[in-house]
């Protein structure tokens, strides 16, 4: 029998990825990495749910595999208890190979489990670590001979996951799952986005916050210039009036009879009458940027410009420990999560806050393997004659991220990329 032992930590994704790859009987490295017949998760009481969730997901594809849970209870930091648990696990007589992956768990779990396995009488011991940067298994034997697997491509091209799979690993069953199909507003954003970026005022520190004077409060009530709008018909009358200024500023053509929005140099036509009023208001007051990013990503996937994409979602709102969190756009490249945070702000303080929040959420769901992309309307670098851009630009933000050792996991896209229609190129270069 071939065994696989993994240490379950607070994020189950690395263990799931390692197990799913090693359980694939079609891979071409079965000689150095034998197919496990038994997979053992060493966990604490706190991480027991994650072990159970990982096993449930793995059993969908590998129903004949024998899965075992071994509970350390509350002793995940106790060297003696860890040693005792591993000694019990390795006291097997039919072991042909013993593969130990030490990616997860606490540091004491990794150190003392590795020591116990290394000093055992087991034959054919394989030790591995799932590298979050290279997305490969780093494998070594007790003589420190190192190999990486898979040899071709990396684990992202071997393990397909959706964002729903990520939710399942974390036991998240509540909250909006987001949408995966582009809609009319995405198409409208594709034409409107570069126009907005090119028309921003060059002498104020904040971008234009609204394209009209309509807003929606937390209860969903709609207001215009401080007064509540009582019905749908009056709202569209207001929108029609405001469209006059939008037409002049952004070369939008609006037909009040058909309720169609179109552009003189673009065949795109969107009927706003069929769009929920509060959704449309959110769109023209800032949400257009998320729609633009979602549309560009969908195109890149459909055109094959980015390979390995298994899921793209906009507006997912998972409830983590009964606390809702809004994720602007989520991309899954194999098992790797890319969280994209969008803001129309140009202030470094606001965008930095969005970046660190996104980094926290990305690691919460996707572990160390996750990446963040922040799309904003801040300038890429200081612009002559715009004093505000001296301290408010992406180069300065990059320095801040580097000081927190977060720059390698957080990528930045700015107003020039949107204005010059280079956002697809930037997204493609980041996601790969």
N, C-alpha and C positions, 0 to 999 in steps of 0.2 A: 504494500500500500504506500502511496505517495501522499505526504502530508504538507499542508500549508498553514503556518501560524502567523496571525496578524494581530497588532495591538490597536484596539479601538480608542480613538481620542474623541475630542469634542466635535470634530468634523468627520463624518463617515466617508466623504468622497474619495480620499486617497486609498482607503481600504477597498472600497467598491471597485475602483479602477484597477488596482493591482490584482484583485481576485478575478474580475471579469476577463482580464487579459490572460492570466495563467490558466483559466478554465476553458479557454477557446481551443478546442481540439484541432482546428484547422490552421493554427499558426505553424510557422516553419522552423521553430526553435524548440521542438519537443525533446530533443536529445539533451541539450544542456539544462533545459527547464522542464522537467517531467510534469505531466498533467496530474494535478492533485485529485485524489479520490475523496479526501477529507479536508475540509477547511475549518480551522479553529480560530475563533475570535476571543482574545483575552481582553476583558473589559472590566470596568468598575460598575458599581450600582448606578452611578450617574450616567454612564455611557451605554448602559444596557439597551435603552430604546434605539440608539443608533445601530447597535449590532443587530437587533431584531429587524430594523428597517432595511439594513443592507442585505440580510439573508432573504427577506421577503422579495426584494428586487432581483437578487441573483437567482432565486429559485424559478423565476419566470423563464429564464433561458437555460438554466442548468438544473433541471428537476431531479436528476439522478445523483447529484453530488451530495455527500453527507456533510452537513453543517453542524458545528458544535459551538456552544457558548460556554466560556469558563469565566466565572464571576470572581473578581478580587474583592468584591463588596466595597468597603471604604479604604482599602489598603493599597491604593494605586501609587502611594509614595513610600511604602514600607519595603525596603530591600529584602528583608527576610521573608515576608509574605509573597513577594514577587518571585523570589527564587523557589520557594516551596510550590507555588502554582505551576511554574514552568517545569520543575522536576516531575510533578505529577503528570503534566501533559506529555513529556517526552519518554515516560516509562512505558514504551510500546514495544512490542516484539516483532511486529510484521512490517517494520519501517524500511522501505527501499530507498526513499529519499525524504529529507526533511528540509523544507524551504521556509525560512524565517524572514518576514518582511517587517522591518522595525520603523516604518514611517510614522505611524500614529502613536497614541498613548502619551503618558507623561515621560519626562526625561529619565526618572528612575526606572520606569517600566522598560524603556529602550535599553538602558545601560545594563541592568541586572538580568534582563531576559537574554540579551546578547551574550553576556558572560556565562550564564548557565548553559545555554545551547553550545557555545564554543568549547566549554570544558567537558561536555558530555561524551559518551561513547558512541553516539550516533554516527553512522556512516553516510557519506554523500550529503553533507550539510551544504545548503545553499543560503546565502545571506543577501538580502536586497533592500534597496531604498528607492522610493518613487520620487524622482527628481522633479520639482515643480517648475524649474526653469527650462530644462531640456525636454520635459514630458516623456521621459524614458525610465525604465527600470535600470538602476545601477546595481549590478550583481557582482559579488566577490566571494571567493572561498576563504578558508582559514589561512591560506598562504598569501592572501591579499592580491590575488590575480583578479583584475577588474574587467568586466564586459558590460556593454549596454544593449538593451533590448527595447523595442524591436530594432533589428539592424536597418531595415528600410522604413523611412518616414518616422513617425513617432506615435505615441499612444492615442493622440487625438484622432488619428485616422483608423484606429482599431476599435475604439470604444465609442459608440454612438449613444448620446443621451439627450433628452429633452429637458426643458426647464421643469416640466412636471415630474420627471425622474428626480431632479434635485429636491423638489418639494417633498417627494415621497421619502427620500433618504432622511430628511429632517423631520418627518412626521407632520408636515404642514398640510392640513386638509381644508382649511378655510381661506377665504379671500378670493378676489378676482384673479383669474389666470391670464388676463390680457388677451389681445387679439393677434392673429398671425397673418391675416389677409389685408392687403392695402385697400383703402377706401377713397372716396372722392376728395376728402380733405388732404390726404397724402399727395394726391395728384396736384391739387391746388398749391400746396406748400412747395412743391418742386419748382413751380414758376414764380411764386411770390417770394420765397426765401432770398434768392440773390438780389431781388429788387429792394427788399427791406434793408439788407446788409449794405447796399450801395447808397442808400438814401439817409443813413443815420447822420444826425447832426455832428459836425466835427468840433464843436466848441463847448460841449457840455459833457460832464463826467458820466451821467447816466444815459443809456439809450432811450429811445422813445418807448415808453412803457405800454402805451395803448394806441391802437390804430383807431379807436373810437371811444366814446365816453360811457360805455356800457360795462357793468361789472355784475358779478354774481356773488351773493354772500354765502356763508357756510350752510345755510338752510335751503339753498337752491333758489332763493328769490332773486329776481332780476331788477337792477336799478339803472336808471339813466339820469346822469347829472344829480344824483342824490335822491331821486324820486323813484318809487317802485313802479315797475311796468306791470299793469294789471292783467294783460292777456297777450296771446301769441300774435294776434293781428297787429296790435299797436307796436309790438316789438319789431316786426318786420318793416313797419312804416318808418320807425326810427333808423333801422339798419339801412333802408333805402336812402334816407336823407344823409346818413353818414357816408354812404358809398360815393357820394359826390366828391368828398375830399380824398377818398381812397383812389378814385379814378384819376384825379389830377396828380397825386403824388406817385402812384405806382403803375400808371398806365393800364389800370384795370378797366375793362368794359363790362358794365352791368346793365342788364335788361330788366327793368322793373315789371314787365308783363310776364316774362317767362321765368323770372328769378334766377337767371343764369349769370355766372361770373366767367369771363374769359379774358384772354390777353391778345393784344393786337398782333404780336409776333409768335403766338403759340396757339395750337389747335385745341388745347385743353379747355373744356367747358365743364363747370360745376354748378349744379342746381342747389342753391342754399335752402330752398323751401323744404326739401326732404331731410334736412339736417336739424337735429335737435338744437333749439336756440341757445341753450347754455353751453353746449359743446362748440357751437360756432363762435360764440363770444370768447370762450377759452382759447380757441384757435387763433383768432385775430389779435388777442392780447398777450400772446407768448407761446402757446402750445404748438404753433406752426413749426417751431424748430424741432420738436420731437417727431412730428409728422414727416418733416423733411428727412431727418436721419433714418427713420423707419423705411421710407420709400426708397432711399438710396441703397440701403442694405438689402432690401428685397430685390432690387434690380441687380445688384452685384451677385447675389446668390443665384438668381434665375439665369443670368448671363454666364455663369461659371467663372466670374472674375475672382471670387473667393471660394476656395474648395473646402470641403469638410464641414460646411455649415449644416447643422441638424435641426436648428430651431431659431426663430426670430420672433420676439414678442414685444408689443408695445402696451404700456399701461398695466402691467401686472401689479397686483396689490396683495401679496401674501400676508397672512396674519401670523407673525412669528411670536410664539408665546402670548397669543391673544392681543398682540400689539400690531396694528396694520402698518405696513411700510410701502411706499409707492416707488416702483422701479420704472424709470422712464422707458428705456429700451433694453432688452436682454437678448444677447446672441450666444448660442451654444455652438462652439466649434469642436465637434466630437464631445468630449466630456468637459472641455474648458469653457468657463463662463466669462463672458465679456459684459460688464455692466456699463451702460452708457447713460451719463447724467447730462441733461440739457438745461441751459439757462440763458435767457436773453440779457443778463446783466453784463456790464463791462467793468464792474468794480472787483478788484482782486480779493478783497475781504469776503465778498459774497461767493465768488467762484471757488476760493480756497475752501470755504466751509462745505460747499457742495462736493468738492473733490474728496475731502476727508470722510464725509458721510458715505460717499459712494465706495471708498476703499474699505470702510468698515462693513458695509452691507455685502460687498463682493466677497470678502473673506468669510463672512458669516455663512454665505450660501455655497461658495465655490472653493473655499480654503485658499491655501497659498498659491494654487494654480490659477486663480481668477485674476483678471485684468480689468482695469477701469479706463474708460474714455470720457473725458469731459469736453462737451461741445458748448462753446459760449460765443458771445459777440465781443469779447475782449480782443484787442489788437495783439498780433503775434509778437511785436516788438515795439519799442518807442517810435512814435511817428513825429516827424518834424512839424512844428507849429501847433501841436496838440499837447499842451502841458500835462493834461490829465493822464496821458499815456505813458508819462515818464515812469511812474511807479505802478501803473495799472496795465501790465502787458504779460503775455504768456511766458516770456523769458524770465521775468521776475518771479512768477508763480513757480516755474520749474526749479528755480533756486530754492524756494521754500520747500518744495517737495523733496529735493535732494537732501536738505538738512534733516528731514525726517526719514531718510532712506526709503522714500516712497516713489521716487521718480521712475524706477524701472517697471513699476506696475501701474502707473497712471500716465496716460497719454492725452495730449491737449490739442484741440482743434479750435481755431479762432475765426474772427470775422472775415479776414482776407480769404480764407479757404472757402467760406460760404459765398462771399461776393464774387469770387472768380471761378465759381463752379468747380472747385478742386476737392470738395468734401468727399466725393466717391474715391478719388485717388488716395486721400489721406486714410480713409477707413480701410481701404484695401491693403495699404502698406502696413497698417497696425495689426489687423487681424490675420493677414497673410493668406 
